[in-house]
Amino acid sequence: MVVTVFLASLLGAMALGMPIAFALMVCGIALMMQMNMFDAQLIAQNTIDGADNFVLMAVPFFMLAGEFMNAGGLSRRIVNLAMALVGHIRGGLGFVAVFAAIIMASLSGSAAADTAAIGVLLIPMMKEAGYSVPRSAGLIAAGGIIAPVIPPSIAFVMFGVVAQVSITKLFMAGIVPGIMMGISILLAWMWVIRKDKLQASPRKSLAEIRHAAVDGIWALIMPLIIIVGLKMGIFTPTEAAVVAAVYALFVGMVVYREIKVSHLYGLLLNAGKITSVVMLLAGAAMVSSWLITVADLPGQLAEMLSPFMDNRILLMTIIMIVVVIVGTAMDMTPTILILTPVLIPVIKQAGIDPVYFGVVFVINNAIGLITPPVGTTLNVICGVAKVKMDEVIVGVMPFMIAELIVLALLVAFPALVLVPMRWFL
């Protein structure tokens, strides 16, 4: 009965068009009413407790770092460097998009921001060179969702807070799977363009490559600072977010001189608006999370999944299929906040490493960003490329399938996540 009330209230509120944060509160109230323990003070207290978390301070600073990175010219220089290195290869602009996506993923942690930044720079060039615009848009969208997987990752911060898992371990465990996602869409790109007649860019001279590398070196140093700092224990993930924001601001204002003092208010305001949405979601999710625990929803779910508890791969496969389905209708952040407190007790009971599960779970949610009909990242690239949603859906399909294959490999072979994580740590 509790599971029915939980799903019916949540989905019903969403179907009425209610914002996710308020839908979560409605879900919490419905659970309270069902258990005959309604108390408005509990709702207020849990909402405050959900947002009042030191680790969540990483979210606004990573958001701010992304704003500074795009406004300060770091994104453009990364694309220019990738263009100098591989732009001359047949289909080279696609290679540029993937390489730029991997590098930028290690800077911002935001799929929407990376997709928009790369799309604005590359879509006009790809169109002029004779590339299929919907396919190119699909590639850039698929590359953009690497951002929540390679550190620094806002999604890992959210999952780590809710699941009480080490965020540093999640960051280190996401590096290799994120690179695997990049390689998979690169291979898919080579396959889909094999018969196309594409115009290659002229090969850059060594002097031009050197100039692009020197010009972009400040952008490339940023992920090294974050990863090395975390690995050496110099700072925590929250402090890493502050370092990233300060570094991006310094480079944008002092080195590249593209951020002016007059720009700061707008950049801070944009980061604040996005952060406020995430923090409200985190607070609302705590209401549902607390009631999920009180109602023993994880215990009921574990009982339903008990026939699969002895087979970890089968259990993970079933959970991932459910998450894929949920991802077609719900954005990443609410999915993480809603499902994590339900699934983590089941995962621990089955003896599955929570860090490994967190990486695979976040990758699945990231793929949901390019899964129609909701697909937040698809909407972003549609606006940037000025193409219809149905065209982009067709264009993104080969790359989404490639990333789903990576997800299946990670489910079948957990060592692909855990062994590199131990090495990086």
C-alpha positions as CSV (number, residue, x, y, z in Angstrom):
1,M,0.0,0.0,0.0
2,V,2.8,2.4,0.8
3,V,4.5,1.8,-2.6
4,T,1.1,2.5,-4.3
5,V,0.6,5.8,-2.3
6,F,4.2,6.9,-3.0
7,L,3.9,6.3,-6.8
8,A,0.4,7.5,-7.2
9,S,0.9,10.8,-5.3
10,L,4.2,11.6,-7.0
11,L,3.2,10.7,-10.6
12,G,-0.2,12.3,-10.1
13,A,1.3,15.6,-8.9
14,M,3.7,15.6,-11.9
15,A,0.9,14.8,-14.3
16,L,-0.9,17.9,-13.1
17,G,2.1,19.9,-14.1
18,M,3.4,20.6,-10.6
19,P,7.1,21.4,-10.3
20,I,9.1,18.4,-9.1
21,A,10.1,20.0,-5.8
22,F,6.4,20.6,-4.9
23,A,5.5,17.2,-6.2
24,L,7.9,15.7,-3.8
25,M,6.4,17.6,-0.9
26,V,2.9,16.4,-2.0
27,C,4.2,12.9,-2.1
28,G,5.6,13.3,1.5
29,I,2.2,14.7,2.7
30,A,0.4,11.8,1.1
31,L,2.7,9.3,2.9
32,M,2.1,11.1,6.2
33,M,-1.7,11.0,5.7
34,Q,-1.5,7.3,4.8
35,M,0.5,6.6,8.0
36,N,-1.8,8.9,10.0
37,M,1.1,11.1,11.2
38,F,0.6,14.4,9.4
39,D,2.6,17.2,10.9
40,A,3.4,20.4,9.0
41,Q,6.4,21.1,11.3
42,L,8.0,17.8,10.1
43,I,7.7,18.9,6.5
44,A,9.3,22.3,7.2
45,Q,12.1,20.8,9.4
46,N,13.1,18.1,6.9
47,T,13.0,20.6,4.0
48,I,15.5,22.9,5.9
49,D,17.6,19.9,6.9
50,G,17.8,18.7,3.3
51,A,19.3,22.0,2.1
52,D,21.4,22.7,5.2
53,N,24.2,20.4,4.2
54,F,27.9,21.5,4.1
55,V,28.7,19.1,1.2
56,L,26.0,20.7,-0.9
57,M,28.0,23.9,-0.9
58,A,29.9,22.3,-3.8
59,V,26.9,22.7,-6.1
60,P,26.8,26.5,-6.3
61,F,30.5,26.7,-6.7
62,F,30.6,24.1,-9.5
63,M,27.7,26.0,-11.2
64,L,29.7,29.2,-10.8
65,A,32.8,27.6,-12.2
66,G,30.9,26.6,-15.3
67,E,29.6,30.2,-15.8
68,F,33.1,31.6,-15.4
69,M,34.5,29.0,-17.7
70,N,32.1,29.7,-20.6
71,A,32.2,33.5,-20.2
72,G,36.0,33.6,-19.7
73,G,36.8,31.9,-23.0
74,L,38.1,28.6,-21.6
75,S,35.5,26.6,-23.5
76,R,36.4,28.2,-26.8
77,R,40.1,27.6,-26.4
78,I,39.5,23.9,-25.6
79,V,37.5,23.6,-28.9
80,N,40.3,25.5,-30.8
81,L,42.9,23.1,-29.4
82,A,40.9,20.0,-30.4
83,M,40.3,21.6,-33.8
84,A,44.1,22.1,-34.3
85,L,44.8,18.5,-33.4
86,V,42.2,16.4,-35.2
87,G,40.1,18.9,-37.3
88,H,41.9,17.7,-40.5
89,I,40.8,14.1,-40.2
90,R,37.8,12.9,-42.2
91,G,34.8,13.7,-40.1
92,G,37.2,15.6,-37.9
93,L,34.7,18.1,-36.5
94,G,32.9,15.1,-34.9
95,F,36.2,14.1,-33.3
96,V,36.7,17.7,-32.1
97,A,33.2,17.6,-30.5
98,V,34.0,14.4,-28.6
99,F,37.5,15.5,-27.4
100,A,36.2,18.9,-26.4
101,A,33.3,17.2,-24.5
102,I,35.6,15.0,-22.5
103,I,37.9,17.9,-21.6
104,M,35.1,20.3,-20.7
105,A,33.4,17.5,-18.7
106,S,36.4,17.8,-16.4
107,L,35.8,21.5,-15.9
108,S,32.1,22.2,-15.4
109,G,30.2,19.0,-14.5
110,S,27.1,20.4,-16.2
111,A,25.7,18.5,-19.3
112,A,23.5,21.4,-20.4
113,A,26.3,24.0,-20.1
114,D,28.8,21.8,-22.0
115,T,26.3,21.0,-24.7
116,A,25.4,24.6,-25.2
117,A,29.0,25.8,-25.3
118,I,30.2,23.2,-27.8
119,G,27.1,23.4,-29.9
120,V,27.3,27.2,-30.3
121,L,30.9,26.9,-31.5
122,L,30.7,23.7,-33.7
123,I,27.2,23.5,-35.2
124,P,27.7,26.4,-37.6
125,M,31.2,25.0,-38.7
126,M,29.7,21.5,-39.2
127,K,26.8,22.8,-41.2
128,E,29.1,24.8,-43.5
129,A,31.4,21.7,-44.0
130,G,28.4,19.6,-45.2
131,Y,27.7,17.6,-42.0
132,S,24.1,16.5,-41.2
133,V,23.0,19.0,-38.7
134,P,20.6,16.7,-36.8
135,R,23.3,14.0,-36.6
136,S,25.9,16.5,-35.5
137,A,23.5,17.9,-32.9
138,G,22.9,14.3,-31.6
139,L,26.6,13.8,-31.3
140,I,27.2,17.0,-29.3
141,A,24.2,16.1,-27.0
142,A,25.6,12.6,-26.4
143,G,29.0,14.1,-25.7
144,G,27.5,16.7,-23.3
145,I,26.2,14.0,-21.0
146,I,29.8,12.9,-20.2
147,A,29.9,15.9,-17.9
148,P,28.0,14.4,-15.0
149,V,30.3,11.3,-15.0
150,I,33.9,12.7,-15.2
151,P,34.8,14.8,-12.1
152,P,34.0,17.3,-11.0
153,S,30.4,16.1,-11.1
154,I,27.4,17.8,-9.6
155,A,25.4,14.5,-9.9
156,F,28.0,12.7,-7.9
157,V,27.8,15.3,-5.2
158,M,24.0,14.9,-5.0
159,F,24.2,11.1,-4.9
160,G,27.0,11.1,-2.4
161,V,25.0,13.4,0.0
162,V,21.8,11.3,-0.2
163,A,23.5,7.9,-0.1
164,Q,26.2,9.0,2.4
165,V,28.9,7.7,0.1
166,S,32.4,9.2,-0.3
167,I,32.2,11.8,-3.0
168,T,36.0,11.6,-3.6
169,K,35.6,7.9,-4.3
170,L,32.7,8.6,-6.7
171,F,34.9,11.3,-8.5
172,M,37.8,8.9,-9.0
173,A,35.5,6.0,-10.0
174,G,33.9,8.1,-12.7
175,I,37.0,8.9,-14.7
176,V,37.4,5.7,-16.7
177,P,33.6,5.1,-17.4
178,G,33.4,8.7,-18.6
179,I,36.3,8.1,-21.0
180,M,34.6,4.9,-22.1
181,M,31.5,6.9,-23.0
182,G,33.6,9.2,-25.1
183,I,35.2,6.4,-26.9
184,S,31.9,4.7,-27.6
185,I,30.3,7.7,-29.3
186,L,33.6,8.3,-31.2
187,L,33.3,4.7,-32.6
188,A,29.6,5.3,-33.3
189,W,30.5,8.5,-35.2
190,M,33.1,6.7,-37.3
191,W,30.4,4.1,-38.2
192,V,27.6,6.6,-39.1
193,I,29.8,8.8,-41.4
194,R,31.6,5.9,-43.2
195,K,29.7,6.6,-46.4
196,D,29.3,10.4,-46.1
197,K,31.3,12.8,-48.3
198,L,32.5,15.2,-45.8
199,Q,34.8,18.3,-46.3
200,A,37.9,18.1,-44.1
201,S,39.5,21.2,-42.6
202,P,43.1,22.0,-43.7
203,R,45.8,20.5,-41.6
204,K,47.2,22.9,-39.0
205,S,50.9,23.6,-39.0
206,L,53.0,22.8,-36.0
207,A,53.2,26.5,-35.2
208,E,49.4,26.8,-35.2
209,I,49.1,23.6,-33.0
210,R,51.7,25.0,-30.6
211,H,49.8,28.4,-30.5
212,A,46.5,26.6,-29.7
213,A,48.1,24.5,-27.0
214,V,49.8,27.5,-25.4
215,D,46.6,29.5,-25.6
216,G,44.6,26.6,-24.0
217,I,47.0,25.5,-21.4
218,W,45.3,27.5,-18.6
219,A,42.1,25.7,-19.4
220,L,43.8,22.3,-19.4
221,I,45.5,22.9,-16.0
222,M,42.1,23.2,-14.2
223,P,41.1,19.5,-14.3
224,L,44.6,18.5,-13.3
225,I,44.5,20.8,-10.2
226,I,41.1,19.3,-9.2
227,I,42.0,15.6,-9.7
228,V,45.5,15.8,-8.2
229,G,44.2,17.9,-5.3
230,L,41.5,15.3,-4.5
231,K,43.9,12.3,-5.0
232,M,46.6,13.9,-2.7
233,G,44.0,14.9,-0.1
234,I,44.9,18.6,-0.4
235,F,41.2,19.5,-0.5
236,T,37.7,18.0,-0.2
237,P,35.2,17.9,-3.0
238,T,33.5,21.0,-1.6
239,E,36.8,22.9,-1.4
240,A,37.6,21.6,-4.9
241,A,34.5,23.4,-6.2
242,V,35.7,26.7,-4.6
243,V,39.2,26.2,-6.2
244,A,37.6,25.5,-9.6
245,A,35.4,28.7,-9.4
246,V,38.3,30.9,-8.2
247,Y,40.6,29.5,-10.8
248,A,38.1,30.0,-13.7
249,L,37.4,33.5,-12.5
250,F,41.2,34.3,-12.3
251,V,41.9,32.9,-15.8
252,G,38.9,34.7,-17.3
253,M,39.6,38.1,-15.7
254,V,43.4,38.2,-15.5
255,V,44.8,35.8,-18.1
256,Y,42.3,35.9,-21.0
257,R,40.7,39.2,-19.9
258,E,37.3,38.2,-21.3
259,I,35.4,38.6,-18.0
260,K,34.9,42.2,-17.0
261,V,33.8,43.4,-13.6
262,S,30.5,44.5,-15.1
263,H,29.9,40.8,-16.1
264,L,30.2,39.5,-12.6
265,Y,26.6,40.3,-11.4
266,G,25.0,38.5,-14.3
267,L,27.2,35.4,-13.9
268,L,26.6,35.3,-10.2
269,L,22.9,35.7,-10.8
270,N,22.7,32.9,-13.3
271,A,24.6,30.5,-11.0
272,G,22.4,31.5,-8.1
273,K,19.2,30.9,-10.1
274,I,20.3,27.4,-11.1
275,T,21.5,26.6,-7.6
276,S,18.2,27.7,-6.0
277,V,16.4,25.1,-8.1
278,V,18.8,22.3,-7.1
279,M,18.7,23.3,-3.4
280,L,14.9,23.4,-3.3
281,L,14.8,20.0,-4.9
282,A,17.3,18.7,-2.3
283,G,15.2,20.1,0.5
284,A,11.9,18.7,-0.8
285,A,13.5,15.3,-1.5
286,M,14.6,15.1,2.2
287,V,10.9,15.1,3.1
288,S,10.1,12.1,0.9
289,S,13.4,10.5,1.9
290,W,12.6,10.7,5.6
291,L,9.1,9.3,5.1
292,I,10.4,6.6,2.8
293,T,12.6,5.4,5.7
294,V,9.8,5.7,8.2
295,A,7.4,3.7,6.0
296,D,10.1,1.1,5.3
297,L,9.7,1.4,1.6
298,P,13.2,0.0,0.9
299,G,12.3,-3.0,3.0
300,Q,9.2,-3.6,0.9
301,L,11.2,-3.1,-2.3
302,A,13.9,-5.5,-1.1
303,E,11.1,-8.1,-0.4
304,M,9.8,-7.6,-4.0
305,L,13.3,-8.0,-5.4
306,S,14.3,-10.9,-3.1
307,P,14.2,-13.5,-5.9
308,F,17.1,-11.6,-7.6
309,M,19.2,-10.8,-4.5
310,D,21.5,-13.8,-5.1
311,N,22.3,-12.8,-8.7
312,R,23.9,-9.3,-8.5
313,I,24.2,-8.8,-12.3
314,L,20.5,-9.7,-12.8
315,L,19.5,-7.4,-9.9
316,M,21.5,-4.5,-11.4
317,T,20.1,-5.2,-14.8
318,I,16.5,-5.0,-13.5
319,I,17.2,-1.8,-11.6
320,M,19.0,-0.2,-14.6
321,I,16.0,-1.0,-16.9
322,V,13.7,0.7,-14.4
323,V,16.0,3.8,-14.2
324,V,16.1,4.0,-18.0
325,I,12.3,4.0,-18.1
326,V,12.1,6.7,-15.4
327,G,14.8,8.7,-17.3
328,T,12.4,9.1,-20.2
329,A,10.0,11.1,-18.1
330,M,12.1,12.7,-15.3
331,D,15.2,14.9,-15.2
332,M,18.5,13.7,-13.6
333,T,18.5,15.6,-10.3
334,P,15.0,14.6,-9.1
335,T,15.6,11.0,-10.2
336,I,18.7,10.8,-8.1
337,L,17.0,12.5,-5.1
338,I,13.9,10.3,-5.3
339,L,15.3,6.8,-6.2
340,T,18.6,6.9,-4.2
341,P,17.1,6.6,-0.7
342,V,14.9,3.8,-2.0
343,L,17.6,1.8,-3.8
344,I,20.7,2.2,-1.6
345,P,19.4,-0.1,1.2
346,V,18.5,-2.8,-1.4
347,I,22.0,-2.4,-3.0
348,K,23.8,-2.8,0.4
349,Q,21.6,-5.8,1.3
350,A,22.6,-7.4,-2.0
351,G,26.3,-6.8,-1.2
352,I,26.9,-4.4,-4.1
353,D,29.5,-1.7,-3.6
354,P,27.6,1.6,-3.2
355,V,30.3,3.6,-5.0
356,Y,30.1,1.2,-8.0
357,F,26.3,1.5,-8.0
358,G,26.5,5.3,-7.8
359,V,28.7,5.5,-10.9
360,V,26.4,3.2,-12.9
361,F,23.3,4.9,-11.6
362,V,24.5,8.4,-12.5
363,I,25.6,7.2,-16.0
364,N,22.1,5.8,-16.5
365,N,20.5,9.1,-15.4
366,A,22.9,11.0,-17.7
367,I,21.7,8.9,-20.6
368,G,18.2,9.9,-19.6
369,L,19.1,13.5,-20.5
370,I,19.2,12.5,-24.2
371,T,16.2,10.1,-23.9
372,P,13.0,11.4,-25.5
373,P,10.5,12.8,-24.8
374,V,11.8,14.9,-21.9
375,G,15.6,14.8,-22.6
376,T,16.8,18.1,-21.1
377,T,20.0,18.1,-23.1
378,L,18.1,17.3,-26.3
379,N,16.0,20.5,-25.7
380,V,19.2,22.5,-25.2
381,I,20.8,21.3,-28.5
382,C,17.5,21.8,-30.4
383,G,17.6,25.5,-29.4
384,V,21.3,25.9,-30.2
385,A,21.2,24.0,-33.6
386,K,17.7,25.3,-34.5
387,V,16.4,21.9,-35.5
388,K,13.2,20.1,-34.6
389,M,13.1,17.6,-31.7
390,D,12.1,14.6,-33.9
391,E,15.2,15.2,-36.2
392,V,17.5,15.4,-33.2
393,I,16.0,12.2,-31.7
394,V,16.9,10.3,-34.9
395,G,20.4,11.9,-34.9
396,V,21.2,11.0,-31.3
397,M,20.0,7.4,-31.5
398,P,23.3,5.7,-32.7
399,F,25.2,7.5,-29.9
400,M,22.6,6.8,-27.2
401,I,22.8,3.1,-28.2
402,A,26.6,3.2,-27.9
403,E,26.4,4.7,-24.4
404,L,23.8,2.1,-23.4
405,I,26.3,-0.6,-24.5
406,V,28.9,1.0,-22.2
407,L,26.3,0.9,-19.4
408,A,25.7,-2.8,-20.1
409,L,29.4,-3.5,-19.9
410,L,29.7,-1.8,-16.6
411,V,26.8,-3.8,-15.2
412,A,28.3,-7.0,-16.4
413,F,31.9,-6.2,-15.4
414,P,32.0,-4.1,-12.1
415,A,35.8,-4.2,-12.2
416,L,35.8,-1.7,-15.0
417,V,34.7,0.8,-12.3
418,L,36.3,-0.5,-9.1
419,V,39.8,-1.4,-10.3
420,P,40.5,2.1,-11.8
421,M,39.0,3.7,-8.8
422,R,41.4,1.9,-6.4
423,W,44.3,2.9,-8.7
424,F,43.4,6.6,-8.7
425,L,42.9,6.5,-4.9
